[in-house]
Amino acid sequence: MFAGSILDVNPDTRYEARFTLEDPDGVEGEAVKVVSVSTRAEPVAARGGRVRHVYSQYYTGVKEEPNYPGLVSAYGGSDNTKGDWNVVAEDVVQPGDIIKIHGGLYQGVLLNYPDWHNIPFDGTYFFTAKGTAERPIVIEAAGDGEVIFDGAGAAILFNVMATEHHIFQGLTFRNAGRVFDAGRKRLAGASDLTIRNCRFESVGEGVVTEFAGSKNFLIQDNVLLGRDDRNRLYGWNAHREGLIPYGTHLLDSYYGIKVYGSGHVIAHNSIAFFHDAIGVSTYGTPEKEQELKAVSIDIYNNDLHLLVDDFIEADGSVHNVRVMRNRGVNAAENGISAQPVFGGPAYYIRNILYNVPQGGALKIHGGVPGLTAYHNTFISESNAGSKYPNSNYRNNLILGTDGPVNVAAFPFTTAYSVADYNGYRPNRGPESPENQFSWLAPDGKVAGFKTLKSFNEASGLEAHGITVDYDIFENLQKPIVPSVGSIPGPVYHAVDLNFKLNPRGKAVDTGVIIPNVNDGYSGKAPDLGALEVGSPAVIYGARGLDPAHEFYR
């Protein structure tokens, strides 16, 4: 009945957590409970494991022993490359083993029966071994040059559905439909899969699991580049007014990363040119067993560029999905989607969204409960949603872009939903409606309001809300919203945009204190939006990249 999150804890750390139950009618039984909990450590290679070396067929130098002709042979322990011997696998890797892939091109000739790579006909590598938490199986670049796995058009490149505790790191993948097939609904799925410091180029999908039993993925510090249009922004819905002349944007690429299950961490990835960058599988009605629900999923510090639909989709998640400190620039349809979330809470904290012309910052459908939005900077309207209960919006900046819509909607179905201490910039373009704030009144009718003041007087919401304009930033202009019929739209680049607040602007020292969210604020009170004045720069995307240059160009 109750769920919640303690945010920004450290990995591999033991904590004492105290829970206090309060009720105006009194509490029967235990009102305070103290428990000891521990966070997971990031997976690393074990000491003393066997090391196997893989070299490209084009390598002519001295080879370290033991070495194998291709990854299939190294993983299965066979050095034979005759086509149908790829399943022999007489000496399969064991927990703690490390396969080091040396620099070079690894591209199977799919229709060549005795090909070096032992992946005849379909071009898929199958991984089925089981590591352990203490002794994972590691497949990594050896460090003597870029390791490139070219799928040569294979539909699936790495099938890891049967694995446990595998680490893939430092590898490059290209020219494949789905690179990591990590789980299918009610069939099979990987657990404890780590994909770190890898590069995906010209792929249909990066990493996908839709298996409810998948758990504890760590997908971190990767660059994922899809096949979609790199030069213009347009969506998939060709039937809307104004989009018909340009047709539907086809699925050249689908998801960069999509997961289901529990305990996943998707952090510091740089993703561009997909339909959706990151998503939780829509899945449907969650399984009854708690261990099979999509819970405790962290999506943070990702850098997202030019998507056909959404930056991030929490659709299908259940409890404690945490979407924090992500930066998204250019999404045709919507920014962050939650349609639906089953139970909640779903946290959206300190995200930056810019140029979302056709929809809005948050796509909320299906009665999403427990939606919590704190300290976001939305350079887009927040009006794309159906009715939903038990929400909490505080310390956000929501700036309209003068399109033909209102700036904010509040379709709250519970009187205890909260919207306060937010800053709004109403739309005032030639096609913008007069009423900029809409509210679902207790009588079930939607009411519209021209000003924030009149909205507050009628609803009681936003007693401390303020109106703002783009001068609250050091130097930021609103994106150009295409008029009806002029889609596709322009493309903006994050390196050209400055989301820092003007220290003398209205958004500074205007927020409210939220414990465990903005404890480190400076000044008289927290600032509105994602970036506190004077705070260290936020690192978006894969660490180690030059923040002054686009990761996709």
C-alpha positions in Angstrom: 0.0 0.0 0.0 2.9 2.4 0.6 6.0 2.9 -1.5 8.7 5.6 -1.7 12.3 6.3 -2.3 15.4 7.6 -0.5 17.2 9.4 -3.2 20.9 9.7 -4.3 22.4 7.1 -1.9 25.9 5.8 -2.5 26.7 2.3 -4.0 27.9 -0.5 -1.8 26.9 1.3 1.4 24.9 0.2 4.4 22.2 2.5 5.7 19.9 2.7 8.6 16.4 3.8 7.5 13.7 5.0 9.9 10.0 4.9 8.8 7.4 6.8 10.9 3.7 6.2 10.4 1.4 9.1 11.3 -2.4 9.3 11.1 -4.8 12.0 12.5 -7.0 9.2 13.9 -4.1 7.6 15.7 -1.9 4.6 15.0 -2.4 1.1 16.3 0.7 -1.0 16.7 4.2 -0.1 15.7 4.5 3.6 14.6 8.2 3.7 14.1 10.3 1.0 12.3 14.0 1.1 11.8 15.6 -1.2 9.3 19.2 -1.7 8.0 19.5 -1.8 4.2 22.5 -2.0 1.8 22.9 -0.7 -1.8 24.6 -2.8 -4.5 28.2 -2.4 -5.6 29.0 -1.8 -9.2 30.0 -5.1 -10.9 33.7 -5.6 -11.5 35.8 -8.5 -12.8 36.9 -11.0 -10.2 40.6 -11.6 -9.4 42.2 -14.9 -10.5 39.8 -15.8 -13.2 40.9 -17.5 -16.4 41.7 -15.2 -19.3 40.9 -16.1 -22.9 42.1 -14.0 -25.8 40.2 -13.3 -29.1 41.9 -11.9 -32.2 40.5 -10.6 -35.4 41.1 -12.9 -38.4 43.1 -10.1 -39.9 45.6 -9.9 -37.0 49.2 -10.9 -37.9 51.1 -10.2 -34.7 52.1 -12.4 -31.8 49.1 -13.7 -29.9 48.7 -14.3 -26.2 47.7 -17.7 -25.0 45.2 -19.2 -24.8 43.7 -17.6 -27.9 40.6 -18.4 -30.0 39.4 -17.6 -33.5 36.4 -15.6 -32.6 34.1 -14.9 -29.7 32.0 -18.0 -30.2 35.0 -20.2 -29.9 36.3 -18.4 -26.8 33.0 -18.4 -25.0 32.4 -22.1 -25.8 36.0 -23.2 -25.4 36.3 -24.6 -29.0 38.8 -23.5 -31.6 36.9 -25.1 -34.5 35.4 -22.8 -37.1 33.4 -25.2 -39.2 29.8 -23.8 -39.6 27.7 -26.2 -37.6 30.3 -26.7 -34.9 29.3 -23.4 -33.4 27.1 -25.2 -30.8 29.7 -27.7 -29.7 30.9 -25.6 -26.7 32.8 -28.3 -24.8 34.7 -25.9 -22.4 32.2 -23.1 -21.7 33.4 -20.1 -19.8 33.0 -20.4 -16.0 32.2 -17.8 -13.3 35.1 -15.3 -13.0 36.4 -15.9 -16.6 37.5 -12.9 -18.7 37.4 -12.8 -22.5 39.6 -10.1 -23.8 38.8 -9.1 -27.4 41.8 -7.5 -29.2 41.5 -4.6 -31.5 40.1 -5.2 -35.0 37.0 -5.8 -37.0 34.7 -8.7 -36.2 32.2 -9.1 -39.0 30.7 -12.5 -39.8 30.1 -13.5 -43.4 26.6 -14.8 -42.7 26.2 -17.1 -45.7 29.7 -18.5 -45.6 29.5 -21.9 -44.0 33.0 -22.2 -42.5 33.3 -18.6 -41.5 35.8 -17.6 -38.9 33.2 -16.1 -36.5 31.0 -19.2 -36.3 27.7 -17.4 -36.6 26.4 -18.8 -39.9 23.2 -17.7 -41.6 21.6 -15.5 -38.9 24.7 -13.7 -37.5 23.7 -14.0 -33.9 26.0 -14.7 -31.0 24.3 -16.8 -28.2 25.4 -16.5 -24.6 24.0 -19.0 -22.1 26.5 -19.2 -19.2 25.9 -18.1 -15.6 28.3 -16.0 -13.6 27.9 -15.0 -10.0 27.8 -11.6 -8.2 31.3 -12.2 -6.9 32.6 -13.8 -10.1 30.9 -12.4 -13.1 31.8 -13.4 -16.7 33.5 -10.5 -18.4 33.7 -9.8 -22.2 35.8 -6.7 -22.8 38.1 -4.8 -25.1 41.7 -5.8 -24.5 42.9 -2.2 -24.8 45.0 -2.5 -27.9 42.7 -0.8 -30.4 38.9 -0.4 -31.0 37.0 -3.6 -31.1 34.2 -3.4 -33.7 31.4 -6.0 -34.0 29.7 -5.3 -37.3 26.4 -7.2 -37.5 26.3 -7.1 -41.3 22.6 -6.5 -41.1 21.8 -9.3 -38.6 18.4 -8.9 -36.9 19.9 -9.8 -33.5 23.6 -9.5 -32.7 24.0 -10.7 -29.1 21.4 -12.9 -27.6 21.9 -12.8 -23.8 18.5 -14.0 -22.6 19.9 -17.0 -20.7 22.7 -15.2 -18.9 23.4 -14.2 -15.3 26.1 -11.8 -14.2 27.7 -10.9 -17.4 29.7 -7.7 -18.1 30.3 -6.3 -21.6 32.5 -3.3 -21.7 34.6 -1.2 -24.1 33.1 -2.6 -27.3 31.7 -1.0 -30.5 28.6 -2.4 -32.3 27.2 -1.4 -35.6 24.9 -2.4 -38.5 22.5 -4.6 -36.5 18.8 -4.6 -35.8 18.8 -5.3 -32.0 22.3 -5.5 -30.5 21.4 -7.0 -27.1 18.3 -9.2 -27.0 18.1 -9.5 -23.2 14.5 -10.8 -22.6 11.1 -11.6 -24.1 7.8 -11.4 -22.2 7.0 -14.7 -20.4 9.8 -16.5 -22.1 13.3 -15.8 -20.7 15.5 -12.9 -19.7 18.9 -12.0 -18.4 19.7 -10.9 -14.9 22.5 -8.8 -13.6 23.6 -7.7 -17.0 26.2 -4.9 -17.2 26.9 -3.0 -20.5 29.4 -0.3 -19.9 31.5 2.1 -22.0 30.3 0.7 -25.3 29.4 2.4 -28.5 26.4 1.6 -30.8 26.4 3.0 -34.3 23.7 2.7 -37.0 21.5 0.2 -35.0 17.8 -0.4 -34.8 17.8 -1.0 -31.0 20.5 -1.0 -28.4 19.5 -3.0 -25.3 16.0 -4.6 -24.8 14.4 -6.8 -22.2 10.7 -7.3 -21.8 11.0 -10.2 -19.4 9.5 -9.6 -15.9 12.2 -11.6 -14.2 15.0 -9.5 -15.6 16.7 -7.6 -12.8 19.7 -5.5 -11.8 20.9 -4.3 -15.2 23.6 -1.6 -15.2 23.6 0.2 -18.5 26.1 3.0 -18.1 28.4 5.4 -20.0 27.5 4.2 -23.5 26.9 6.1 -26.7 24.0 4.9 -28.8 23.3 6.2 -32.3 20.3 5.1 -34.2 19.4 5.3 -37.9 16.8 8.0 -37.8 16.9 11.4 -39.5 19.8 13.5 -38.3 18.8 16.9 -39.8 15.1 17.5 -39.1 12.5 16.9 -36.4 9.2 15.3 -37.2 6.9 12.7 -35.5 5.3 9.4 -36.3 1.6 10.6 -36.5 0.9 11.5 -40.1 -2.8 11.8 -39.4 -2.7 15.0 -37.4 -3.6 18.2 -39.1 -0.5 19.8 -40.6 1.6 16.6 -40.7 0.1 14.9 -43.7 2.3 16.5 -46.4 5.4 14.8 -44.8 4.0 11.4 -44.1 4.8 9.1 -41.1 8.3 8.8 -39.7 9.0 5.1 -40.2 10.8 3.0 -37.6 14.3 3.0 -38.9 15.2 2.7 -35.2 13.0 2.0 -32.3 14.3 2.1 -28.6 17.8 2.9 -27.6 17.3 1.1 -24.3 14.1 -0.6 -23.1 13.7 -2.7 -19.9 11.2 -4.4 -17.7 11.7 -6.1 -14.3 13.4 -4.6 -11.2 16.5 -2.9 -10.0 17.8 -1.5 -13.3 20.1 1.4 -13.5 20.4 3.4 -16.8 22.9 6.2 -16.3 25.2 8.5 -18.1 24.3 7.3 -21.6 24.4 9.5 -24.7 21.6 8.6 -27.1 20.4 10.1 -30.4 18.4 9.2 -33.5 15.9 6.7 -32.2 12.1 6.6 -32.0 12.4 6.7 -28.2 15.7 7.0 -26.3 14.9 5.1 -23.0 11.8 3.3 -22.0 10.2 0.8 -19.6 8.3 -1.8 -21.5 4.6 -1.0 -21.7 4.1 -4.7 -20.8 0.4 -4.5 -19.6 -1.1 -5.5 -16.3 1.8 -6.3 -13.9 2.4 -9.8 -12.7 1.0 -10.6 -9.2 4.4 -11.5 -7.8 6.3 -8.6 -6.4 9.6 -9.9 -7.7 8.2 -9.7 -11.3 7.0 -6.1 -11.2 8.9 -3.2 -12.8 10.1 -1.5 -9.6 13.1 0.4 -8.4 14.3 1.6 -11.8 16.8 4.5 -12.0 17.2 6.6 -15.2 19.6 9.4 -14.5 22.2 11.8 -16.1 21.5 10.7 -19.7 22.0 13.0 -22.6 19.2 12.6 -25.2 19.1 14.2 -28.7 16.6 14.2 -31.6 13.9 11.6 -30.9 10.8 10.9 -33.0 8.5 10.3 -30.1 9.7 10.7 -26.5 13.0 11.1 -24.6 12.0 8.8 -21.8 9.0 6.5 -21.3 8.1 5.2 -17.8 5.1 3.4 -19.3 4.3 0.1 -17.7 6.4 0.7 -14.5 5.0 0.1 -11.1 6.7 1.5 -8.0 9.7 3.8 -7.6 10.8 4.6 -11.1 13.2 7.6 -10.7 13.9 9.8 -13.7 16.5 12.4 -12.6 19.0 14.8 -14.1 18.5 13.9 -17.7 18.8 16.4 -20.5 16.7 16.0 -23.6 16.8 18.3 -26.7 14.5 17.8 -29.7 11.6 15.3 -29.3 8.8 15.6 -31.8 5.9 14.2 -29.8 6.4 14.4 -26.0 9.2 14.8 -23.4 8.7 12.2 -20.7 5.9 9.7 -20.9 4.0 7.9 -18.1 1.0 6.1 -19.6 0.4 4.4 -17.4 2.3 3.9 -14.1 0.7 1.2 -11.9 0.7 2.5 -8.3 3.7 4.8 -8.2 5.4 6.9 -7.1 7.2 7.9 -10.3 9.8 10.6 -9.7 10.8 13.3 -12.2 13.5 15.4 -10.7 15.9 18.0 -12.2 15.4 17.1 -15.8 15.9 19.6 -18.6 13.7 19.3 -21.7 13.9 21.7 -24.7 12.1 21.8 -28.1 9.1 19.5 -27.8 6.8 21.1 -30.3 4.0 18.7 -30.9 3.1 17.5 -27.4 4.3 18.6 -24.1 6.9 18.0 -21.4 5.0 15.2 -19.6 2.7 12.8 -21.4 0.4 11.5 -18.6 -2.4 9.0 -19.6 -4.0 6.0 -17.9 -4.6 7.5 -14.4 -0.9 7.8 -13.4 -0.9 7.9 -9.5 2.0 9.3 -7.4 3.6 11.4 -10.1 6.2 13.5 -8.4 7.9 16.4 -10.3 10.5 18.5 -8.6 13.0 21.0 -9.9 12.6 20.4 -13.6 13.3 22.9 -16.4 10.7 22.4 -19.1 11.1 24.6 -22.1 7.8 23.3 -23.3 4.2 23.2 -22.1 3.0 20.8 -19.4 -0.5 20.0 -20.6 -0.5 16.6 -22.3 -2.5 14.4 -20.0 -5.7 12.8 -18.9 -7.1 12.7 -15.4 -4.8 11.4 -12.7 -4.6 11.3 -8.8 -2.1 12.1 -6.1 0.5 14.2 -7.8 3.1 16.6 -6.5 4.6 19.4 -8.6 7.0 21.8 -6.9 10.0 24.0 -7.8 9.6 23.5 -11.6 10.1 25.9 -14.4 7.5 25.5 -17.2 8.0 28.0 -20.0 5.7 28.1 -23.0 7.0 28.6 -26.5 4.1 30.6 -27.9 2.4 27.7 -29.6 -1.4 27.2 -30.1 -1.9 25.6 -26.7 -2.1 26.5 -23.0 1.0 26.4 -20.8 -0.2 24.1 -18.1 -3.1 21.7 -17.2 -4.0 20.3 -13.8 -6.4 17.4 -14.4 -6.1 16.3 -10.7 -8.7 13.8 -9.5 -7.7 14.1 -5.8 -7.9 17.2 -3.6 -4.6 16.3 -2.0 -2.6 16.7 -5.2 0.0 19.5 -4.9 1.1 22.2 -7.4 3.0 25.1 -5.8 6.2 27.1 -6.0 6.4 26.6 -9.7 7.3 29.2 -12.3 5.3 29.6 -15.5 5.8 31.5 -18.8 2.3 31.6 -20.5 2.1 31.4 -24.2 1.3 34.6 -26.1 1.7 33.8 -29.7 -0.8 34.7 -32.4 -2.5 31.3 -32.2 -2.2 30.9 -28.4 -5.5 30.6 -26.5 -6.6 33.2 -24.1 -6.9 30.8 -21.2 -3.4 29.5 -20.3 -4.2 27.4 -17.2 -6.8 24.6 -17.2 -8.1 22.8 -14.1 -10.4 19.9 -13.5 -12.8 21.4 -11.0 -14.6 19.3 -8.2 -17.7 19.3 -10.3 -15.9 17.3 -13.0 -15.8 20.1 -15.5 -12.6 21.6 -17.0 -12.2 25.3 -16.2 -9.8 27.7 -18.0 -8.0 30.7 -16.6 -6.1 33.5 -18.2 -3.7 34.3 -15.4 -1.9 32.4 -12.7 -3.6 34.6 -10.1 -7.2 33.8 -11.2 -6.2 30.1 -11.4 -5.0 30.2 -7.8 -8.1 32.0 -6.6 -10.4 29.3 -8.0 -8.3 26.2 -7.3 -6.2 27.0 -4.3 -3.2 25.6 -6.2 0.0 27.6 -6.9 -0.4 30.0 -3.9 3.4 30.6 -4.2 3.6 30.2 -8.0 5.1 32.9 -10.1 5.1 34.0 -13.8 8.5 34.3 -15.4 10.0 34.9 -18.8 13.2 33.9 -20.6 15.2 36.6 -18.8 15.4 34.3 -15.8 18.2 32.5 -17.7 21.7 33.8 -18.4 21.2 33.5 -22.1 18.5 31.2 -23.5 16.0 31.8 -26.2 12.7 29.9 -26.8 12.8 27.3 -29.6 10.9 28.1 -32.8 7.6 26.3 -32.9 6.7 25.4 -36.5 3.3 26.7 -37.5 0.6 24.2 -38.7 1.7 22.6 -41.9 5.4 23.5 -41.6 6.6 20.4 -39.9 9.4 19.1 -39.9 10.9 21.5 -37.4 14.4 22.8 -36.6 17.0 20.9 -34.7 18.8 22.4 -31.7 22.1 21.3 -30.1 22.6 21.1 -26.4 26.2 22.5 -26.6 24.6 25.8 -28.0 22.1 26.1 -25.1 22.6 27.7 -21.7 20.2 26.6 -19.1 21.9 28.4 -16.2 19.8 30.8 -14.2 20.5 34.5 -14.1 21.6 35.1 -10.5 19.5 38.2 -10.4 16.4 36.7 -12.0 13.0 35.9 -10.5 13.6 32.1 -10.3 16.5 32.4 -7.8 15.7 31.8 -4.1 12.0 31.3 -4.9 11.5 27.6 -4.2 10.6 25.6 -1.2 12.8 23.2 0.8 12.2 19.5 0.0 14.3 17.2 2.2 16.4 14.7 0.4 16.0 16.6 -2.9 17.4 20.1 -2.5 19.3 20.0 0.8 22.4 21.5 -0.8 20.8 24.8 -2.0 22.6 28.1 -1.6 21.1 31.5 -0.8 17.9 32.2 1.1 15.9 29.3 -0.5 16.2 26.8 -3.3 16.1 28.1 -6.9 13.5 27.0 -9.3 14.3 24.6 -12.1 17.0 22.0 -12.6 20.2 24.0 -12.0 20.9 25.7 -8.7 23.0 28.9 -9.1 26.6 28.2 -8.0 26.2 24.4 -8.0 28.8 22.2 -9.8 28.2 21.5 -13.5 26.0 18.5 -14.1 27.6 15.8 -16.3 25.1 14.6 -18.9 25.7 11.5 -21.0 28.7 9.2 -21.2 31.5 10.4 -19.0 34.9 11.0 -20.6 33.4 12.8 -23.7 34.2 16.4 -24.4 31.2 18.4 -23.1 31.9 21.2 -25.6 31.3 18.9 -28.6 28.2 17.0 -29.7 28.5 13.3 -29.1 26.6 12.6 -32.3 28.6 14.6 -34.7 
